[in-house]
Amino acid sequence: MSVGGRPLRLDAVDKVTGAATYPGDRIPDGALVAKVVFTDQPHARLVRLDTAAAEALPGVVAVLTGADVPVNEYGLTKFDQPVFVSIDHSGRSNVPCDVSRWEADHLALIVAENTAAADAAAAALDVEWEPLPIIADIDAALAPGAPLLHPEDTDLPGGPNNAYTHYKIRKGDVSSAWAQAVVTVEATYEVPYQEHAYLQPEAGLSYVDDDGRITVEVAGQWTHEDQEQIAHALDLPADRVRVIYPAIGGAFGGREDMSIQIVLALAAFRLHELGETRPIGLRWSREESIVGHHKRHRGRIHAKWGADADGKIVAIESTAWLDAGAYNYTSNKVLGNCHLSQAGPYEVPNAHIDSYAVYTNAVPGGAFRGFGGPQGSFVAETQLNRLAEALGISPVEIRRRNTLRDGSIGITQSEMPSGVTLPQVIDACAEAAAFDQPLRDAEPFSPFATLAPATGDLLRGRGFACAYKNVGFSFGFPERCEARIVLHGDGDGGAPTSAELFHAGADVGQGAHTAFVQMAAEATGLPVEAITAHFSDTSTSGDSGSASASRLTFMAGNSILGAAEEADKAWRDGDRPAIGEFRYVPPPTEMLDPDTGICQPNFSYGYVAQAVELTVDRRTGHIVVDRVVSTHDVGRAINPDLVLGQIEGGLAQAHGYTLSERLRVGDDARILNPRLSTYLIPGIGDLPTEMESVVLELADPRGPWGARGMAEMPMMSYAPAVVAALHDATGVWFDTFPLTPDRVLERLR
């Protein structure tokens, strides 16, 4: 059996020895050097840009601006961003290109013989700006008379608005339902930014290949979407553009949107027209990466929940505002997940929920592990924990009484897809954590290595939270995944002896390619060693969709199963080699009804519950998470070791989000701490003392071999579980995080 086995990761040896080649490693000696010049203007109109002095410098090959872009616009879900801010462009664009709306908008791309020449050319650009009012945050964007950041967005109800996307849920009769509530809880929550902090900052290589294709080797999450956006901006047919992903040093949603892909392709395109055939390499520094790519959305959510004497939820009112920043990126899609998760994974008879995405001049918000779910889940789980406390019901029991089950009608008034296993997940987590037993002792600690623990100041507590998260694209977005399998063997009568797998799905560090090969081996009946794989190249593979939305194992597995079946038919028909191609399309989803929110938003979900034990020093505000039990239904573990890696890695990321990662944006909408020395991701000594992963395998009816996606689940409920544990220790509720010592100490005082 290949599925369920633990073969060595395909890339393990190369990554351990350093032989793996990431995009920055593939830039050859003698390549030209590209440098992106940011506008450094959160909000200003470009009055003049003179490149003559820069172009005249020794070693400068070209200075590319908006004038060189055939279609000066891009965007993953809507074209609202210029490739370059420009007042001189002959190309088409639906967005006003002469305004910088973000400090990291692109002004120009320098291509030079070396880094020194590129830096000198960037400094020699002669630029004049007209400052415009800065909309630094949600409050400023929604203030009466606030300038419109995207006045071209005219298809909004009521006309252009900085609050440019609005979703609703109207279920039952909320106004009369409050009479059934014996207790209500109401609060306003602030949720923070998070920086992806992947190991590999943006880097890439571009050239024109032997078949005349504009080729970009880069790290991303969806080769065919990168190809499509490059082709759109360069006004080329898609088959004139080739995208290849080498080894990728992490993504977490941060590589789902464009960063350097289009400008690298543009450089190869324009320089090739001039007869320059050398490849072009580009590397961002860590500071450029932090400033230059999107973040997890910060936002504000106001919620009011009511429950009856039995602890059953009777009504929810909730309003969310997510700061989209200067451009949409995936904010309209992230908002949808946040919208659903504000009601939690519970049966809610009456709900009135509004959610808004708001343009500002701050760093754009976009995809990040959980995709809006962690923000909504923080609110929902904290609200339910407050209800439990007010009613004197345990946090586990109140969830048992309210959780979604098979046959439940969800918050969008459609039946949940079959395979709802949250009741089992809740029970398994509570049992593993011994949540009904007295809190065990933990080792005392000191926040300062030079001081002994001050045991009299240490308080202990524990908390519980759970969540669900969609698997696959939501709200009617076209979902599909393609695979090709070629069977090889000798003679006419025997079985195949080997196979080739062609798949575009991105391995962003999670081990997806190893899982793909395991599934291909299982589907063809061949050993893993007999599978030769070709990955993440638009010239060899069909569209896989993105490595996001906890979808890739689910979608790729189903596409591989289909391709193997087609190849087997061809083999039995006598084809040698036998080729099978298959596009898997799951059941359709639907967009939210604009007035009621009624829809079938998703075709599958993953489920998680987490229990946290912690110690807090009430005199310093320092927190140590002593233990976390993270329980997941993965349907079927294709590779159990990879599943555990995803859980533990997700916990580390959730831990940083909850306790230490505090991205600061100033009143001028600029990022104030764009360095890892001041944006504190957790090190090995900062993680929970004990991390226990509980893996359930309760099959998803539609998943390949029963598998369901799970990569985002560890992010979903960790923050509210920690906040609940901190409340258990101190008696104080926290409505925001990260729970840095200064913030904890201030609230405790």
C-alpha positions in Angstrom: 0.0 0.0 0.0 1.5 3.3 -1.0 -1.3 5.5 0.5 -0.8 5.5 4.2 2.9 4.7 3.9 5.8 6.8 5.1 8.3 6.9 2.2 11.1 9.4 2.4 10.1 12.8 0.9 11.2 13.2 -2.7 13.1 16.4 -1.8 14.4 15.3 1.6 18.1 14.5 0.7 18.5 17.6 -1.5 17.0 19.9 1.1 19.2 18.5 3.9 22.4 18.6 1.8 21.7 21.9 0.2 21.5 20.5 -3.3 17.9 21.7 -3.8 17.7 24.7 -6.1 15.4 27.5 -5.2 14.7 30.3 -7.7 17.5 32.4 -6.4 19.9 29.5 -6.8 19.1 29.1 -10.5 20.3 32.5 -11.5 23.4 31.7 -13.5 26.7 33.6 -13.5 26.6 36.3 -16.2 22.9 36.9 -15.8 21.6 40.5 -15.9 20.4 41.9 -12.6 16.9 43.3 -12.2 15.8 45.7 -9.5 12.2 46.7 -8.7 11.9 50.4 -7.7 9.1 50.9 -5.2 7.2 54.2 -5.4 7.8 54.7 -1.6 4.5 56.8 -1.7 1.5 55.5 0.3 -0.7 57.9 -1.6 0.5 60.3 -4.3 -0.1 61.2 -7.9 2.9 60.8 -10.3 3.6 64.2 -11.9 6.9 63.5 -13.7 9.2 60.6 -14.2 12.4 61.1 -16.2 14.6 58.0 -16.7 17.2 59.6 -18.9 19.9 60.0 -16.3 19.4 56.5 -15.0 19.6 55.0 -18.5 22.8 56.9 -19.2 24.7 55.3 -16.3 27.4 52.7 -17.1 26.2 49.2 -16.8 22.5 50.0 -17.2 20.8 47.9 -19.9 17.2 49.1 -19.6 14.8 51.0 -17.5 11.3 49.7 -17.9 8.2 51.7 -16.9 4.5 51.7 -17.5 5.2 52.8 -21.1 6.6 49.4 -21.7 3.6 47.4 -20.5 1.0 46.5 -23.1 -1.8 46.1 -20.6 -0.9 48.0 -17.4 -3.1 46.1 -14.9 -3.3 42.9 -13.0 -5.1 41.2 -10.1 -6.0 37.7 -9.0 -9.8 38.3 -8.7 -10.2 41.7 -10.2 -7.9 44.0 -12.3 -7.4 46.9 -9.9 -3.6 47.3 -9.7 -1.2 48.8 -12.3 2.0 46.8 -13.1 3.8 50.2 -12.9 2.6 53.5 -11.6 2.9 55.6 -14.8 1.7 58.8 -16.6 3.2 57.7 -19.9 1.9 54.4 -21.2 0.4 53.4 -24.5 -1.1 50.2 -23.2 -4.6 49.6 -21.9 -5.7 49.7 -18.3 -9.0 49.8 -16.5 -7.4 51.3 -13.4 -5.9 54.9 -13.2 -2.2 54.2 -13.4 -0.8 57.6 -12.3 -1.6 57.1 -8.6 0.5 55.3 -6.1 -1.8 53.8 -3.5 0.7 51.9 -1.5 4.4 52.4 -0.5 5.3 49.2 -2.4 3.6 50.1 -5.7 6.1 49.6 -8.5 7.5 52.6 -10.3 10.2 51.0 -12.6 12.3 48.0 -13.2 16.0 48.5 -13.7 18.0 45.9 -15.7 21.7 46.2 -15.4 25.0 44.4 -15.6 25.4 44.2 -11.9 23.7 45.1 -8.6 25.8 48.3 -8.1 24.7 49.7 -11.5 21.0 48.8 -10.8 21.1 50.5 -7.4 22.8 53.6 -8.9 20.1 53.8 -11.7 17.3 53.5 -9.1 18.8 56.5 -7.2 19.1 58.5 -10.4 15.4 58.4 -11.4 14.0 61.9 -11.5 10.6 61.7 -10.0 8.0 64.3 -8.9 4.9 63.5 -6.8 1.8 65.3 -5.8 0.9 64.2 -2.3 -2.7 62.9 -1.7 -4.5 62.4 1.5 -3.4 59.2 3.2 -6.2 56.8 4.3 -4.2 54.9 6.9 -6.9 52.6 8.4 -10.5 51.4 8.3 -11.7 54.4 10.4 -10.2 56.9 8.0 -11.5 55.0 5.0 -15.1 55.0 6.3 -15.1 58.6 7.6 -17.6 60.9 5.9 -16.0 62.7 3.0 -13.0 60.3 2.8 -11.3 60.4 -0.6 -12.1 57.4 -2.8 -9.0 55.2 -3.4 -10.6 53.5 -6.4 -13.2 55.9 -7.9 -13.1 53.7 -11.1 -14.9 50.9 -9.1 -18.3 52.1 -10.2 -20.3 48.9 -10.2 -20.9 49.0 -6.4 -24.4 49.4 -5.0 -24.8 53.0 -4.3 -21.7 54.0 -6.3 -18.0 54.0 -5.5 -17.1 53.4 -1.9 -14.0 52.5 0.1 -16.1 49.7 1.6 -16.2 48.1 -1.8 -17.4 44.6 -0.9 -20.4 43.8 1.3 -21.7 40.3 2.2 -24.9 39.6 4.1 -26.4 36.7 6.0 -30.1 37.0 7.0 -31.4 33.8 8.7 -34.5 33.5 10.8 -35.8 36.4 12.9 -33.0 37.9 15.0 -35.0 40.7 16.6 -37.5 38.4 18.2 -35.0 35.7 19.0 -33.3 37.8 21.7 -36.3 37.1 23.9 -35.3 33.5 24.0 -31.9 34.3 25.3 -31.2 34.0 29.0 -27.7 35.4 28.5 -26.1 37.5 25.9 -22.5 38.5 25.4 -21.3 41.4 23.2 -17.8 42.7 22.4 -15.7 44.3 19.7 -12.6 42.4 18.6 -9.5 43.6 16.8 -7.6 41.1 14.7 -4.0 41.8 13.6 -1.8 41.6 10.5 0.5 38.6 10.1 3.6 38.5 7.9 4.1 35.2 6.0 7.8 35.2 6.9 8.6 32.3 4.5 12.1 31.0 4.4 12.8 32.2 0.9 12.2 35.9 0.0 11.0 36.6 -3.6 13.5 35.7 -6.3 13.3 34.6 -9.9 14.8 34.2 -13.3 13.4 35.0 -16.7 14.5 34.3 -20.3 13.1 33.3 -23.7 13.3 29.6 -24.2 14.3 27.7 -27.3 10.6 27.6 -28.4 10.3 31.3 -28.1 8.3 31.3 -24.9 8.7 34.0 -22.3 9.8 31.8 -19.4 9.8 32.7 -15.7 11.3 30.4 -13.0 9.9 31.6 -9.7 8.2 30.5 -6.5 4.4 30.6 -6.6 1.3 28.7 -5.7 -0.5 28.3 -9.1 1.6 28.1 -12.2 -1.3 28.5 -14.6 -2.7 31.5 -12.9 0.8 33.2 -13.0 0.9 32.3 -16.6 -2.5 33.9 -17.2 -1.7 37.1 -15.4 1.6 37.5 -17.2 0.0 36.8 -20.6 -2.7 39.4 -19.8 -0.2 42.1 -18.9 2.0 41.4 -21.9 -1.0 41.0 -24.2 0.2 37.6 -25.4 -1.5 34.2 -25.9 -1.0 32.0 -22.9 1.0 29.5 -24.8 3.7 32.2 -25.4 4.3 32.2 -21.6 5.9 29.5 -19.6 6.0 29.3 -15.8 8.2 26.9 -13.9 8.4 26.4 -10.1 11.7 25.1 -8.8 12.0 24.3 -5.1 9.8 26.7 -3.0 10.8 27.9 0.4 7.3 28.3 1.9 4.2 30.2 0.8 1.3 30.1 3.2 -0.8 32.2 0.7 1.9 34.8 0.4 2.8 33.7 -3.1 -0.7 33.4 -4.4 -0.7 37.0 -5.7 1.8 38.6 -8.1 5.1 40.1 -6.8 7.9 39.8 -9.3 6.4 37.4 -11.9 5.0 40.0 -14.4 8.0 42.4 -14.2 10.5 39.6 -14.8 8.5 38.4 -17.8 8.3 41.9 -19.1 12.0 42.3 -18.9 12.7 39.1 -20.9 10.0 40.2 -23.4 11.3 43.7 -24.0 15.0 42.9 -23.9 14.6 40.0 -26.4 13.0 42.4 -28.8 16.3 44.4 -28.6 18.4 41.3 -29.3 19.5 40.8 -25.6 19.3 37.1 -24.8 21.0 36.9 -21.4 18.8 35.6 -18.6 17.6 38.1 -16.0 17.7 37.5 -12.3 16.0 39.3 -9.5 16.3 38.8 -5.7 14.4 40.7 -3.0 15.9 41.4 0.4 13.9 40.4 3.5 13.0 44.0 4.0 11.8 44.3 0.4 9.8 41.1 0.9 8.1 42.3 4.1 7.2 45.7 2.6 6.4 44.4 -0.9 3.9 41.5 -0.5 0.5 41.3 1.1 -0.4 40.2 4.7 -3.1 38.4 6.7 -5.9 41.0 7.0 -6.2 43.1 10.1 -9.8 43.9 10.9 -12.5 44.7 13.4 -15.5 42.5 14.3 -18.4 43.5 16.6 -20.4 40.5 17.8 -23.4 39.9 20.0 -24.4 36.3 20.8 -27.3 34.9 22.8 -28.1 31.5 24.3 -30.9 29.8 26.1 -30.7 28.2 29.6 -29.5 24.9 28.0 -26.6 26.6 26.3 -28.1 26.5 22.8 -27.3 29.4 20.6 -30.4 31.3 19.7 -29.2 34.4 17.9 -26.1 36.1 16.5 -25.5 39.6 15.3 -22.1 40.3 13.9 -20.4 42.9 11.7 -16.9 42.6 10.3 -14.6 45.0 8.5 -11.4 43.7 6.9 -8.6 46.1 5.8 -8.0 45.2 2.2 -5.2 47.7 1.9 -4.5 49.5 -1.4 -5.7 46.7 -3.7 -8.2 43.9 -3.7 -5.7 40.9 -4.1 -8.0 38.1 -2.7 -9.8 40.3 -0.2 -13.2 39.7 -1.6 -12.7 35.9 -1.3 -11.0 36.1 2.1 -13.9 38.2 3.3 -16.3 35.3 2.3 -14.6 32.9 4.6 -14.5 35.4 7.4 -18.1 36.0 6.8 -19.1 32.3 7.3 -16.8 31.7 10.2 -18.3 34.5 12.4 -21.1 32.0 13.2 -18.6 29.3 14.1 -19.2 25.6 13.2 -22.5 25.6 15.0 -26.3 25.3 14.4 -27.5 28.9 14.5 -31.2 29.4 13.9 -31.2 33.2 13.8 -28.4 35.4 12.4 -27.8 38.9 11.0 -24.2 39.1 9.7 -22.6 41.9 7.6 -19.0 41.8 6.4 -17.1 44.5 4.5 -13.8 44.7 2.7 -12.4 48.3 2.9 -9.7 49.9 0.7 -7.0 51.9 2.6 -3.4 53.0 1.7 -1.9 50.3 4.0 -0.3 47.1 2.9 -2.7 44.9 1.0 -4.4 42.0 2.7 -4.5 38.7 1.0 -4.3 35.0 1.3 -2.8 33.5 4.4 -3.2 30.1 5.9 -6.9 29.9 7.0 -7.9 32.6 4.4 -10.2 34.7 6.7 -11.2 31.8 8.9 -8.9 32.6 11.8 -10.2 36.1 12.2 -13.9 35.0 12.3 -13.1 31.9 14.4 -11.3 34.0 17.0 -14.5 36.0 17.5 -17.0 33.0 17.3 -15.0 30.8 19.7 -14.3 33.6 22.2 -18.0 34.5 22.2 -19.0 30.9 22.8 -16.5 30.6 25.6 -18.0 33.7 27.2 -21.5 32.2 26.9 -20.2 29.0 28.5 -18.8 30.9 31.5 -22.0 33.0 31.9 -24.1 29.8 31.9 -21.8 27.7 34.1 -21.4 25.1 31.3 -18.0 23.6 30.4 -16.5 24.9 27.1 -16.5 21.3 25.8 -20.1 20.6 26.7 -21.5 23.8 25.1 -19.8 22.8 21.9 -21.3 19.4 22.0 -24.8 21.0 22.3 -24.3 23.3 19.4 -22.0 21.7 16.9 -22.8 21.0 13.3 -23.5 17.4 12.4 -24.4 15.4 9.3 -27.7 16.8 8.0 -27.2 20.1 9.8 -28.3 23.3 8.0 -25.4 25.6 7.9 -25.3 29.4 8.3 -26.0 29.9 4.6 -29.2 27.8 4.9 -27.9 24.8 2.9 -27.3 21.3 4.2 -23.7 20.6 5.2 -21.8 18.3 2.8 -21.8 14.8 4.2 -19.0 13.7 6.4 -19.3 16.3 9.2 -17.2 14.8 12.0 -16.7 17.8 14.4 -18.6 16.0 17.2 -16.0 13.2 17.1 -13.2 15.7 16.8 -14.4 17.6 19.9 -14.7 14.4 22.0 -11.3 13.1 20.9 -9.6 16.4 21.8 -11.3 16.6 25.1 -10.3 13.0 26.0 -6.7 13.4 24.9 -6.4 16.6 26.9 -8.2 15.1 29.9 -10.3 18.3 29.9 -12.7 17.0 32.5 -9.8 16.4 35.0 -8.1 18.9 37.3 -5.4 21.0 35.6 -2.1 19.3 36.0 1.0 21.0 37.3 3.6 22.6 35.0 7.2 23.5 35.4 7.7 27.0 36.8 9.4 29.5 34.5 11.1 32.8 34.5 10.9 35.2 31.5 14.5 36.2 32.3 17.2 33.6 32.2 19.2 35.3 34.9 16.3 35.1 37.5 14.8 32.2 39.3 11.1 31.6 38.7 8.8 33.8 40.8 6.3 31.0 41.5 4.0 33.2 43.5 3.3 35.3 40.4 2.6 32.4 38.1 -1.1 31.7 37.1 -2.3 28.6 35.3 -5.2 28.1 33.0 -6.6 26.1 30.1 -8.9 26.8 27.2 -10.7 25.0 24.4 -11.8 25.9 20.9 -12.8 24.2 17.6 -13.4 25.2 14.0 -14.2 24.1 10.5 -12.6 25.2 7.3 -13.5 24.7 3.7 -11.6 22.3 1.5 -11.4 23.7 -2.1 -12.5 27.0 -3.7 -15.7 28.6 -2.5 -18.6 30.6 -3.6 -18.9 29.5 -7.2 -15.2 30.0 -8.2 -14.4 27.5 -10.9 -12.8 24.5 -9.3 -10.9 21.9 -11.2 -7.6 19.9 -11.3 -5.9 18.1 -14.1 -3.4 15.2 -14.2 -1.8 13.1 -16.8 -0.4 9.6 -16.3 1.6 7.6 -18.9 2.0 3.9 -18.4 5.1 2.1 -19.8 6.0 -1.6 -20.2 7.3 -4.3 -22.5 5.2 -6.6 -24.6 1.5 -6.7 -25.3 0.1 -9.0 -22.6 1.9 -8.0 -19.4 1.1 -5.3 -16.8 2.7 -1.9 -16.8 6.2 -1.8 -15.2 6.5 2.0 -14.7 4.6 5.2 -15.1 5.1 8.9 -15.5 3.0 11.5 -13.7 2.6 15.0 -15.0 1.0 17.5 -12.5 1.3 21.2 -12.0 0.4 21.3 -8.3 2.9 23.3 -6.3 5.0 21.8 -3.5 5.5 24.8 -1.3 7.3 22.8 1.4 4.4 20.7 2.6 5.5 17.6 0.8 2.7 17.6 -1.8 4.8 16.1 -4.6 5.6 13.1 -2.4 1.9 12.6 -1.7 1.2 12.9 -5.4 3.6 10.1 -6.2 2.2 7.9 -3.4 -1.3 8.4 -4.8 -0.1 7.7 -8.4 1.5 4.5 -7.2 -1.6 3.4 -5.4 -3.8 4.3 -8.3 -1.7 2.4 -10.9 -0.8 -0.5 -8.6 2.9 0.2 -9.1 5.6 0.7 -6.4 6.5 4.3 -5.5 10.0 3.7 -7.1 8.3 3.0 -10.4 6.8 6.5 -10.7 8.7 9.2 -12.5 7.1 12.6 -11.9 7.2 15.9 -13.7 5.9 18.8 -11.7 4.9 22.5 -11.8 5.7 23.5 -15.4 2.9 25.0 -17.6 4.6 23.5 -20.7 4.2 19.9 -19.5 1.1 19.8 -17.2 -2.6 20.9 -17.3 -4.0 23.4 -14.8 -3.9 22.1 -11.2 -5.4 25.0 -9.5 -3.7 26.6 -6.5 -1.7 25.1 -3.6 -4.2 26.8 -1.2 -7.6 26.4 0.4 -6.5 23.0 1.9 -7.4 21.6 -1.5 -4.4 20.2 -3.2 -4.3 16.7 -1.8 -8.1 16.4 -2.2 -8.1 17.8 -5.8 -4.9 16.3 -7.0 -5.7 12.9 -5.6 -9.1 12.8 -7.5 -7.4 14.0 -10.7 -4.7 11.3 -10.3 -7.3 8.6 -9.8 -9.1 9.7 -12.9 -6.0 9.8 -15.0 -4.9 6.4 -13.8 -8.3 5.0 -14.8 -8.0 6.5 -18.3 -4.5 5.2 -18.7 -5.6 1.7 -17.6 -8.3 1.8 -20.3 -5.8 2.8 -22.9 -3.4 0.0 -21.7 -6.2 -2.6 -22.0 -6.9 -1.3 -25.5 -3.3 -2.0 -26.5 -1.8 1.4 -26.4 2.0 1.5 -25.6 2.7 3.8 -24.0 -0.8 4.2 -22.5 -1.8 7.8 -21.8 -4.5 8.9 -19.4 -5.6 12.5 -19.0 -8.3 13.6 -16.6 -9.8 16.8 -15.2 -11.5 16.4 -11.9 -14.4 18.8 -11.2 -16.0 18.6 -7.8 -19.7 19.4 -7.1 -20.4 23.1 -7.8 -20.6 25.8 -5.2 -22.6 29.0 -5.2 -22.1 32.6 -4.5 -23.8 34.2 -1.5 -27.2 35.6 -2.3 -26.7 39.4 -2.1 -29.7 39.9 0.2 -29.8 36.8 2.3 -26.5 35.0 2.0 -28.3 31.8 1.0 -26.0 29.5 -1.0 -24.1 26.2 -1.0 -20.7 27.8 -0.3 -18.4 24.7 -0.2 -18.3 21.0 -1.2 -16.1 19.8 1.7 -14.7 20.8 5.0 -12.0 19.9 7.5 -12.5 19.9 11.3 -10.2 20.8 14.2 -10.4 21.1 18.0 -7.6 22.3 20.2 -7.0 22.4 24.0 -4.4 24.7 25.5 -2.7 24.8 28.9 -0.6 27.9 29.8 1.2 29.7 32.5 1.3 33.5 32.7 3.5 35.7 34.9 1.2 38.3 36.2 4.0 40.7 37.1 5.6 40.7 33.6 2.8 39.6 31.3 5.0 36.8 29.8 3.1 33.6 28.7 4.4 30.1 28.3 2.1 27.6 26.5 2.8 24.4 28.5 0.7 22.1 26.3 -1.5 22.1 23.2 -3.5 19.1 22.0 -4.4 19.6 18.4 -7.0 17.2 17.0 -7.8 16.8 13.3 -9.9 14.6 11.1 -7.8 14.2 8.0 -10.1 11.6 6.3 -7.2 9.5 5.4 -3.5 10.3 6.0 -1.9 9.8 2.6 1.5 10.1 4.4 1.2 10.3 8.2 4.6 11.9 8.7 3.6 14.8 6.3 0.3 15.2 8.2 2.2 15.5 11.5 4.5 18.0 9.9 1.6 20.1 8.7 0.0 20.1 12.2 3.2 21.0 14.1 4.2 23.6 11.5 0.7 25.1 11.6 0.9 25.3 15.4 4.2 27.1 15.3 2.7 29.7 12.9 -0.5 30.0 14.9 1.6 30.4 18.1 3.5 33.3 16.6 0.3 34.9 15.3 -1.2 34.7 18.8 1.7 35.6 21.0 4.5 37.5 19.4 4.1 38.6 15.7 3.1 42.3 15.8 3.4 44.0 12.5 3.2 47.8 13.0 1.8 50.2 10.4 2.1 53.9 11.1 -0.3 56.8 10.7 1.3 57.3 7.3 0.3 53.8 6.3 3.9 52.6 6.1 5.2 49.4 7.7 7.3 50.4 10.7 9.1 47.1 11.4 10.0 45.4 8.1 12.8 43.2 9.6 12.8 39.9 11.4 14.7 41.5 14.2 11.6 43.5 15.2 8.9 41.3 13.8 9.3 38.4 16.1 8.4 35.0 14.7 8.8 32.2 17.3 12.1 30.3 17.5 12.4 26.8 18.7 12.6 27.9 22.4 9.4 29.9 22.1 7.1 27.1 21.0 4.6 25.3 23.2 6.5 23.0 25.6 4.4 20.0 24.5 2.6 19.7 21.2 0.4 16.6 20.9 -1.2 15.9 17.5 -4.3 13.7 17.5 -5.1 12.4 14.0 -8.5 10.9 13.1 -9.2 9.2 9.8 -12.9 9.5 9.3 -13.3 9.3 5.5 -14.6 12.2 3.5 -17.1 10.7 1.1 -15.7 12.7 -1.9 -12.1 12.6 -1.0 -9.5 10.4 -2.7 -9.2 7.3 -0.5 -11.3 9.3 1.9 -8.7 12.1 2.4 -9.8 15.6 3.3 -7.6 18.7 3.3 -6.2 19.8 6.7 -3.2 22.1 6.2 -5.0 25.3 7.4 -6.8 23.7 10.3 -4.1 24.3 13.0 -4.4 28.1 12.5 -8.1 28.2 12.9 -8.8 27.8 16.6 -5.4 28.3 18.4 -5.8 32.0 19.2 -9.2 31.7 20.9 -8.0 28.6 22.8 -5.1 30.6 24.1 -7.3 33.5 25.0 -9.7 31.2 26.8 -6.8 29.7 28.8 -5.5 33.2 29.7 -8.9 34.1 30.9 -9.1 30.9 33.0 -5.8 31.9 34.6 -6.5 35.6 35.2 -10.2 36.1 35.0 -9.7 38.7 32.2 -10.9 38.4 28.6 -8.7 39.7 25.9 -10.4 41.1 22.7 -7.2 41.4 20.7 -3.8 39.8 20.2 -0.9 39.2 19.8 -0.6 38.7 23.5 2.8 40.4 23.9 3.9 40.9 27.5 3.3 44.7 27.4 -0.3 44.2 26.1 -1.0 41.4 28.7 0.4 43.4 31.6 -1.5 46.6 30.6 -4.8 44.6 30.5 -4.2 42.8 33.7 -3.5 46.1 35.5 
